[in-house]
Amino acid sequence: MSEALIPPDERVLRLHLESGRFRSGAAAGRWRLAAVAFPQVIIGGRARDGIECGFRFECRDYPRTAVAAQPWHIEKNAPLPQDQWPRGQGRVALAFNPGWKGGACLYLPCDRLSIEGHDQWRNQHPALLWDSEKGLCKYLTIIHELLNCGDYGGRRAA
């Protein structure tokens, strides 16, 4: 596809995926790009126990609108069964709540679906809000921190 025919949101997303910030996280083993089929992007995130957790990001209207991340089975290219979601205590249990919105997203202030109806988060959790300049890397950094913190307890099932 000609550069002129690529929609602006896809063009910015691809620039962010080629940025030093994204490539640095990938080189450090924090995440890897698995697939791009705009407006979705599939990325694997490495947890502290070595397990890779997949996420499919909905990126329509990127980066002006926050993305939504759904836990994803990379090999099967399908939603991750809820009994296989990351588990843990505290923040991890809150963020990786398979009952929230039917498992369509993570319960985080930076998620486009979760922020709806949570106006108080703008004051309570400003560091976790979507940042259009950092884009996808902001969300990936939050996921990486959750998968590598003391509250993380592995996968729900093998």
Contacts in CASP RR format, 6 or more apart in sequence:
PFRMAT RR
TARGET T0000
AUTHOR 0000-0000-0000
METHOD contacts of the structure
MODEL  1
MSEALIPPDERVLRLHLESGRFRSGAAAGRWRLAAVAFPQVIIGGRARDG
IECGFRFECRDYPRTAVAAQPWHIEKNAPLPQDQWPRGQGRVALAFNPGW
KGGACLYLPCDRLSIEGHDQWRNQHPALLWDSEKGLCKYLTIIHELLNCG
DYGGRRAA
3 11 0 8 1.000
6 14 0 8 1.000
7 38 0 8 1.000
9 39 0 8 1.000
9 59 0 8 1.000
9 60 0 8 1.000
9 61 0 8 1.000
9 62 0 8 1.000
9 63 0 8 1.000
9 64 0 8 1.000
10 38 0 8 1.000
10 39 0 8 1.000
10 59 0 8 1.000
10 62 0 8 1.000
12 62 0 8 1.000
12 63 0 8 1.000
13 36 0 8 1.000
13 38 0 8 1.000
13 41 0 8 1.000
13 59 0 8 1.000
13 62 0 8 1.000
13 63 0 8 1.000
13 136 0 8 1.000
14 36 0 8 1.000
16 22 0 8 1.000
16 62 0 8 1.000
16 63 0 8 1.000
16 135 0 8 1.000
16 136 0 8 1.000
16 137 0 8 1.000
17 33 0 8 1.000
17 36 0 8 1.000
17 41 0 8 1.000
17 136 0 8 1.000
19 137 0 8 1.000
21 134 0 8 1.000
21 137 0 8 1.000
22 33 0 8 1.000
22 136 0 8 1.000
22 137 0 8 1.000
22 140 0 8 1.000
25 31 0 8 1.000
25 137 0 8 1.000
25 140 0 8 1.000
26 32 0 8 1.000
26 33 0 8 1.000
29 46 0 8 1.000
30 45 0 8 1.000
30 46 0 8 1.000
30 140 0 8 1.000
30 141 0 8 1.000
30 144 0 8 1.000
31 43 0 8 1.000
31 44 0 8 1.000
31 45 0 8 1.000
31 46 0 8 1.000
31 140 0 8 1.000
31 143 0 8 1.000
31 144 0 8 1.000
32 43 0 8 1.000
32 44 0 8 1.000
32 45 0 8 1.000
32 46 0 8 1.000
32 52 0 8 1.000
33 41 0 8 1.000
33 42 0 8 1.000
33 43 0 8 1.000
34 42 0 8 1.000
34 43 0 8 1.000
34 44 0 8 1.000
34 54 0 8 1.000
34 74 0 8 1.000
35 41 0 8 1.000
35 42 0 8 1.000
35 74 0 8 1.000
35 77 0 8 1.000
36 42 0 8 1.000
38 59 0 8 1.000
39 58 0 8 1.000
39 59 0 8 1.000
39 60 0 8 1.000
39 62 0 8 1.000
40 56 0 8 1.000
40 57 0 8 1.000
40 58 0 8 1.000
40 59 0 8 1.000
41 56 0 8 1.000
41 57 0 8 1.000
41 59 0 8 1.000
41 136 0 8 1.000
42 54 0 8 1.000
42 55 0 8 1.000
42 56 0 8 1.000
42 57 0 8 1.000
42 72 0 8 1.000
42 74 0 8 1.000
42 77 0 8 1.000
43 54 0 8 1.000
43 55 0 8 1.000
43 57 0 8 1.000
43 136 0 8 1.000
43 140 0 8 1.000
44 52 0 8 1.000
44 53 0 8 1.000
44 54 0 8 1.000
44 55 0 8 1.000
44 74 0 8 1.000
45 52 0 8 1.000
45 53 0 8 1.000
45 54 0 8 1.000
45 55 0 8 1.000
45 140 0 8 1.000
45 143 0 8 1.000
45 144 0 8 1.000
45 147 0 8 1.000
46 52 0 8 1.000
46 53 0 8 1.000
46 144 0 8 1.000
46 147 0 8 1.000
47 53 0 8 1.000
47 86 0 8 1.000
47 147 0 8 1.000
47 148 0 8 1.000
47 152 0 8 1.000
47 154 0 8 1.000
48 147 0 8 1.000
48 148 0 8 1.000
48 149 0 8 1.000
48 150 0 8 1.000
48 152 0 8 1.000
49 152 0 8 1.000
49 153 0 8 1.000
49 154 0 8 1.000
51 154 0 8 1.000
51 155 0 8 1.000
52 74 0 8 1.000
53 71 0 8 1.000
53 80 0 8 1.000
53 86 0 8 1.000
53 143 0 8 1.000
53 147 0 8 1.000
54 71 0 8 1.000
54 72 0 8 1.000
54 73 0 8 1.000
54 74 0 8 1.000
54 80 0 8 1.000
55 69 0 8 1.000
55 70 0 8 1.000
55 71 0 8 1.000
55 72 0 8 1.000
55 143 0 8 1.000
56 69 0 8 1.000
56 70 0 8 1.000
56 72 0 8 1.000
56 79 0 8 1.000
57 67 0 8 1.000
57 68 0 8 1.000
57 69 0 8 1.000
57 70 0 8 1.000
57 136 0 8 1.000
57 139 0 8 1.000
58 67 0 8 1.000
58 68 0 8 1.000
58 69 0 8 1.000
58 70 0 8 1.000
58 112 0 8 1.000
59 67 0 8 1.000
59 136 0 8 1.000
62 135 0 8 1.000
62 136 0 8 1.000
63 132 0 8 1.000
63 133 0 8 1.000
63 135 0 8 1.000
63 136 0 8 1.000
64 132 0 8 1.000
65 112 0 8 1.000
66 110 0 8 1.000
66 111 0 8 1.000
66 112 0 8 1.000
66 115 0 8 1.000
66 130 0 8 1.000
66 139 0 8 1.000
67 111 0 8 1.000
67 112 0 8 1.000
67 130 0 8 1.000
67 135 0 8 1.000
67 136 0 8 1.000
67 139 0 8 1.000
68 104 0 8 1.000
68 105 0 8 1.000
68 111 0 8 1.000
68 112 0 8 1.000
68 113 0 8 1.000
68 114 0 8 1.000
69 105 0 8 1.000
69 106 0 8 1.000
69 108 0 8 1.000
69 111 0 8 1.000
69 139 0 8 1.000
69 143 0 8 1.000
70 79 0 8 1.000
70 80 0 8 1.000
70 103 0 8 1.000
70 104 0 8 1.000
70 105 0 8 1.000
70 106 0 8 1.000
71 79 0 8 1.000
71 80 0 8 1.000
71 84 0 8 1.000
71 85 0 8 1.000
71 86 0 8 1.000
71 96 0 8 1.000
71 98 0 8 1.000
71 103 0 8 1.000
71 106 0 8 1.000
72 78 0 8 1.000
72 79 0 8 1.000
72 80 0 8 1.000
73 79 0 8 1.000
73 80 0 8 1.000
73 81 0 8 1.000
73 84 0 8 1.000
79 103 0 8 1.000
81 157 0 8 1.000
82 98 0 8 1.000
82 99 0 8 1.000
82 103 0 8 1.000
82 156 0 8 1.000
83 98 0 8 1.000
83 156 0 8 1.000
83 157 0 8 1.000
84 155 0 8 1.000
84 156 0 8 1.000
84 157 0 8 1.000
85 96 0 8 1.000
85 98 0 8 1.000
85 155 0 8 1.000
85 156 0 8 1.000
86 92 0 8 1.000
86 96 0 8 1.000
86 146 0 8 1.000
86 147 0 8 1.000
86 152 0 8 1.000
86 153 0 8 1.000
86 154 0 8 1.000
86 155 0 8 1.000
86 156 0 8 1.000
87 93 0 8 1.000
87 96 0 8 1.000
87 153 0 8 1.000
87 154 0 8 1.000
87 155 0 8 1.000
87 156 0 8 1.000
88 96 0 8 1.000
88 151 0 8 1.000
88 152 0 8 1.000
88 153 0 8 1.000
88 154 0 8 1.000
89 151 0 8 1.000
89 153 0 8 1.000
90 151 0 8 1.000
91 146 0 8 1.000
91 149 0 8 1.000
91 151 0 8 1.000
92 146 0 8 1.000
92 147 0 8 1.000
92 149 0 8 1.000
92 151 0 8 1.000
92 152 0 8 1.000
92 153 0 8 1.000
93 151 0 8 1.000
94 107 0 8 1.000
95 106 0 8 1.000
95 107 0 8 1.000
95 108 0 8 1.000
95 146 0 8 1.000
96 106 0 8 1.000
96 107 0 8 1.000
96 146 0 8 1.000
97 107 0 8 1.000
100 106 0 8 1.000
100 107 0 8 1.000
100 114 0 8 1.000
101 113 0 8 1.000
101 114 0 8 1.000
104 113 0 8 1.000
105 111 0 8 1.000
105 112 0 8 1.000
105 113 0 8 1.000
105 114 0 8 1.000
106 114 0 8 1.000
106 143 0 8 1.000
107 114 0 8 1.000
108 114 0 8 1.000
108 128 0 8 1.000
108 139 0 8 1.000
108 142 0 8 1.000
109 115 0 8 1.000
109 118 0 8 1.000
109 121 0 8 1.000
109 122 0 8 1.000
109 125 0 8 1.000
109 128 0 8 1.000
109 129 0 8 1.000
109 130 0 8 1.000
110 128 0 8 1.000
110 129 0 8 1.000
110 130 0 8 1.000
110 131 0 8 1.000
110 138 0 8 1.000
110 139 0 8 1.000
110 142 0 8 1.000
111 130 0 8 1.000
111 139 0 8 1.000
112 130 0 8 1.000
115 121 0 8 1.000
115 129 0 8 1.000
115 130 0 8 1.000
121 128 0 8 1.000
121 129 0 8 1.000
122 129 0 8 1.000
128 142 0 8 1.000
130 138 0 8 1.000
130 139 0 8 1.000
131 138 0 8 1.000
134 141 0 8 1.000
146 152 0 8 1.000
END
